[in-house]
């Protein structure tokens, strides 16, 4: 982790701040989240998105990759690199 960002700037502001702090473009970033607001924020800034499926959101068959465990992230990132 390079930083911890609070709620005052919102999800979109925090993603933009993290990209700026790391000097990366949206296409080079991946936002991992478990709710629709996370997905919408990633989409707004142009970041890739990986959804964490759980009992609360009951996500299935989404337009973005879904994982059940954070240990699956490297596998998904490899597929994003091939696109």
Secondary structure as the mmCIF struct_conf table of DSSP 4:
data_model
#
loop_
_struct_conf.conf_type_id
_struct_conf.id
_struct_conf.beg_label_comp_id
_struct_conf.beg_label_asym_id
_struct_conf.beg_label_seq_id
_struct_conf.end_label_comp_id
_struct_conf.end_label_asym_id
_struct_conf.end_label_seq_id
HELX_RH_3T_P HELX_RH_3T_P1 UNK A 7 UNK A 9
HELX_RH_AL_P HELX_RH_AL_P1 UNK A 10 UNK A 22
TURN_TY1_P TURN_TY1_P1 UNK A 23 UNK A 23
HELX_RH_3T_P HELX_RH_3T_P2 UNK A 26 UNK A 28
STRN STRN1 UNK A 30 UNK A 33
BEND BEND1 UNK A 34 UNK A 35
HELX_RH_AL_P HELX_RH_AL_P2 UNK A 36 UNK A 45
TURN_TY1_P TURN_TY1_P2 UNK A 46 UNK A 46
STRN STRN2 UNK A 48 UNK A 52
TURN_TY1_P TURN_TY1_P3 UNK A 55 UNK A 57
BEND BEND2 UNK A 61 UNK A 61
BEND BEND3 UNK A 63 UNK A 64
STRN STRN3 UNK A 65 UNK A 67
BEND BEND4 UNK A 68 UNK A 69
HELX_RH_3T_P HELX_RH_3T_P3 UNK A 70 UNK A 72
HELX_RH_AL_P HELX_RH_AL_P3 UNK A 73 UNK A 81
TURN_TY1_P TURN_TY1_P4 UNK A 82 UNK A 82
#
